[in-house]
Amino acid sequence: MPLLGRLARRFGPGALPGAPPLGSLRGQLLRWLLGPLLVLVALNTISVYRNALDAADVAYDRSLLASTRALAERVSIVDGKVVADVPYVALDSFETDTLGRIYYKVTGIKGETVSGYADLPPVPANVPRSEAYPALVRFYHANYNGQPVRIAALLQPVYDDSMRGIALIQVGETLEARRGLSNQILFDTLAWQALLLLAVALLVWFAVRLVLQPLMRLKIAVETRKLNDSSDVDPTLVHKEVRPLVAAMNSSRSRLQILISSQRRFIADASHQLRTPLTVLKTQAELALRECDRPNADPQAMRAALREIVHSIAATTDSTVNLANRLLTLARIEHGGDADGAAAQSEPASLRDIARQVGLEMAMAAVAKQIDLSLEADSECVVRGQALLLHELIANLVDNALRYTPQGGTVTLRVRPGTGTGGVMLEVEDSGHGIAAAERERVFAPFYRAAATLERNPGGAGLGLAIVRDIATLHGASIALDEAAGGQGLKVTVTFPPA
């Protein structure tokens, strides 16, 4: 579990935000494939080496037992004594290069040394009898003359007509031959395992390279795409497991194209809308210069003409500033609601207090047109959002209502709890000429103006309802246009979700 926990922390989703760069996918695959493989090969090498050593010990023990039995066949009883008839030829055969140095000892029935090396180490008391051979033999390790030896101790029955008993025959050999064979087995095992590991590593490297080729093709396909190419990347270029990533990339690219198209359209519309008042300003300035340069002009007539031109320039400048402010507001909303383009901070706000503040600000404009501007709000009606943008939303709705309501009309601003939804409803109702049903969806597009409003206020920018819609969308609210009570005028309803 600790290992799994570390892996989960390293590669799990929670590690992504602060995780270091992952580096090469090929490198990670090779490390995760070859690393465990190297450990498994090492463990297999140890296992094979131990098994080979056991097999070598069995072979050498069998040879040692054969020598012990050959010597036991030379043990007999002569004249009531145990004797060992070991010819010199047999002793020479004990000292071959195959078996190493050989030592032997024959112990009689009474424990006396009959032949061989009397100081050969005795059999330890805790050595069990070997079950691998049908003989009373024990194998053990000992040191003799400063060298490690392997000794086989065989109990051999001896008897004749006068006596019977058990003789002990011990034959030991030094371990040079065993060690040489062990080293040879070890080197052969390591050589074969190294070759195997190298072959597997090459196969894994080629396999990883082959498997990652589709990702490289995807990389090339993305890098070589033209800027104006809005088509989706073909998901069949990559494996099935990577296709969701390609689909997400295509979706993100589609959203980015929509955003870029929207910005291009906004820039084109804005430049078109700003070109007209700037051209008018230039024309008015040229008229003013022409009046100043006119010879023999009446000073009073020239001052009156200049005053009229200056008033026109001021009006055009106010209209241009208003248009620029509307454009900046629309751009700010599209980039998240604040001046820095960050996401709008959601906080509780009293819609009644904001509506009251807007009513006070618009009171002088209502008085100038003799319009009855009233506010109906029974409770605070708290919503979550950005107070500055909510103020802009209500101000645009009230400004439109005052702008398109005839003199002596009425504009009513209502804030009340939603019916059955638990939210808040904002209504701005006027007694103007309203908007035709066929145009109620189109008036939310930037710079679009309904025919009735265009006739009564040709100087508008057509951005008010577009700003209202974007602010409402940013706050998760819905907006609807209907006829006012009595069938005359327009009622705009903005429904906010529960706080």
Residue pairs with C-beta under 8 A, 6 or more apart in sequence:
9 15
10 19
22 28
25 212
25 215
26 208
26 209
26 212
29 208
29 212
30 204
30 205
30 208
33 204
33 208
34 200
34 201
34 204
37 197
37 200
37 201
37 204
38 197
41 193
41 196
41 197
44 193
45 189
45 190
45 193
48 189
48 193
49 185
49 186
49 189
52 182
52 185
52 189
53 182
53 185
56 178
56 181
56 182
56 185
57 178
58 132
60 99
60 150
60 173
60 177
60 178
60 181
61 130
61 132
61 139
61 150
61 152
62 133
63 98
63 99
64 99
64 139
64 150
64 152
64 171
64 173
65 133
65 135
65 137
65 152
65 154
67 94
67 99
67 102
67 152
67 171
68 137
68 152
68 154
68 169
68 170
68 171
69 135
69 154
70 90
71 84
71 86
71 90
71 104
71 106
71 169
71 171
72 154
72 156
72 167
72 169
74 84
74 85
74 86
74 90
75 82
75 83
75 84
75 85
75 106
75 114
75 156
75 158
75 167
75 169
76 82
76 83
76 85
76 158
76 160
77 83
77 158
77 159
77 160
77 162
77 163
80 162
80 163
81 108
82 106
82 108
82 109
82 112
82 114
82 158
82 165
82 167
83 114
83 115
84 106
84 114
84 115
84 116
86 104
86 115
86 116
94 102
94 104
94 171
95 101
95 102
97 177
98 177
99 173
99 177
100 173
100 174
100 175
100 176
100 177
100 178
101 147
101 173
101 174
101 176
102 171
102 172
102 173
103 116
103 117
103 120
103 144
103 149
103 171
103 172
103 173
104 115
104 116
104 117
104 120
104 169
104 170
104 171
104 172
105 113
105 115
105 116
105 117
105 118
105 120
105 168
105 169
105 170
106 113
106 114
106 115
106 116
106 167
106 168
106 169
106 170
107 113
107 114
107 167
107 168
107 169
107 170
108 114
108 165
108 167
109 158
109 163
109 165
109 166
109 167
110 165
114 167
116 170
117 144
119 144
120 144
120 151
120 170
120 172
121 142
121 143
121 144
121 149
121 151
121 172
123 138
123 140
123 151
123 153
123 168
123 170
124 140
127 138
127 139
127 140
127 153
128 138
129 136
129 137
129 138
130 137
130 138
130 139
135 154
136 154
136 155
137 152
137 153
137 154
137 155
138 152
138 153
139 150
139 151
139 152
139 153
140 150
140 151
140 153
141 148
141 149
141 150
141 151
142 148
142 149
142 151
142 172
143 149
144 172
147 174
147 175
148 174
148 175
149 172
149 173
149 174
149 175
150 172
150 173
150 175
150 178
151 170
151 171
151 172
152 170
152 171
152 172
153 168
153 169
153 170
154 168
154 169
154 170
154 171
155 166
155 167
155 168
156 166
156 167
156 168
156 169
157 164
157 165
157 166
157 167
158 164
158 165
158 166
158 167
159 165
211 239
214 237
214 238
214 239
214 242
215 238
215 242
217 237
217 238
218 233
218 237
218 238
218 242
218 246
221 233
221 234
221 237
222 233
225 233
230 253
230 254
230 257
232 250
232 253
232 254
233 246
233 249
233 250
233 253
235 243
235 246
235 247
235 250
236 243
237 246
238 245
238 246
262 334
266 330
266 331
266 334
266 446
269 446
269 447
270 327
272 447
273 323
273 327
273 447
273 461
274 320
274 323
274 324
274 327
277 316
277 319
277 320
277 323
278 320
280 316
281 313
281 316
281 317
281 320
284 309
284 312
284 313
284 316
285 313
287 309
288 306
288 309
288 310
288 313
291 297
291 302
291 305
291 306
291 309
292 302
292 306
294 302
319 459
322 461
323 461
323 463
326 461
326 463
326 464
326 467
327 463
329 392
329 463
329 467
330 446
330 463
330 466
330 467
330 470
332 338
332 339
332 341
333 389
333 467
333 470
333 471
333 474
334 470
335 341
336 342
336 343
336 344
337 343
337 344
337 386
337 389
337 471
337 474
338 344
338 345
338 386
344 385
344 386
344 389
344 474
344 475
345 386
346 384
346 385
346 386
347 384
347 385
347 386
347 387
348 382
348 383
348 384
348 499
349 382
349 383
349 384
349 385
349 386
349 387
349 390
350 380
350 381
350 382
351 377
351 380
351 381
351 382
351 383
351 390
351 415
351 424
351 426
351 496
352 377
352 379
352 380
352 381
352 415
353 380
354 387
354 390
354 391
354 394
355 375
355 377
355 394
355 413
355 415
355 426
356 375
356 377
357 391
358 391
358 394
358 395
358 398
358 413
359 373
359 375
359 398
359 413
361 395
362 373
362 395
362 398
362 399
362 402
363 373
365 399
365 402
366 372
366 373
366 402
366 411
369 402
369 405
369 407
370 407
370 408
371 402
371 405
371 407
371 408
371 409
371 410
371 411
372 409
372 410
372 411
373 398
373 402
373 410
373 411
373 413
374 410
374 411
374 412
374 413
375 412
375 413
375 414
375 415
376 412
376 413
376 414
376 415
376 416
377 414
377 415
377 416
378 416
379 416
379 417
381 415
381 416
381 417
381 424
382 424
382 499
383 390
383 423
383 424
383 475
383 496
383 497
383 499
384 475
384 499
385 474
385 475
385 496
386 474
386 475
389 471
389 474
389 475
390 471
390 475
392 467
392 471
393 467
393 468
393 471
393 472
393 494
394 413
394 426
394 428
396 464
396 465
396 467
396 468
397 426
397 428
397 464
397 468
397 492
397 494
398 411
398 413
398 428
399 464
400 464
400 465
401 411
401 428
401 429
401 430
401 432
401 490
402 411
402 430
403 457
403 460
404 430
404 432
404 433
404 452
404 453
404 456
404 457
404 490
405 411
405 430
405 431
405 432
405 489
406 431
406 432
406 433
409 430
409 431
409 432
409 489
410 430
410 431
411 428
411 429
411 430
411 431
412 427
412 428
412 429
412 430
413 427
413 428
414 425
414 426
414 427
414 428
414 429
415 424
415 425
415 426
415 427
416 424
416 425
416 427
417 423
417 424
417 425
418 424
418 425
418 495
418 496
419 425
421 495
421 497
421 498
422 498
423 495
423 496
423 497
423 498
424 495
424 496
424 499
425 493
425 494
425 495
425 496
426 493
426 494
426 495
426 496
427 491
427 492
427 493
427 494
428 491
428 492
429 484
429 485
429 489
429 490
429 491
429 492
430 484
430 489
430 490
430 491
431 484
431 488
431 489
432 489
432 490
433 452
433 456
433 488
433 489
434 452
434 483
434 484
434 488
434 489
434 490
435 443
435 450
435 452
435 453
435 481
435 490
436 450
436 451
436 452
439 450
439 451
440 481
442 448
442 450
443 449
443 450
443 465
443 481
444 465
444 466
444 468
444 469
444 479
445 466
446 462
446 463
446 466
447 461
447 462
447 463
447 466
448 462
449 460
449 462
453 460
454 460
468 479
468 492
468 494
469 479
472 478
472 479
472 494
475 496
476 496
476 497
477 494
477 495
477 496
477 497
478 494
478 495
479 492
479 493
479 494
479 495
480 492
480 493
480 495
481 490
481 491
481 492
481 493
482 490
482 491
482 493
483 489
483 490
483 491
484 490
484 491
485 491
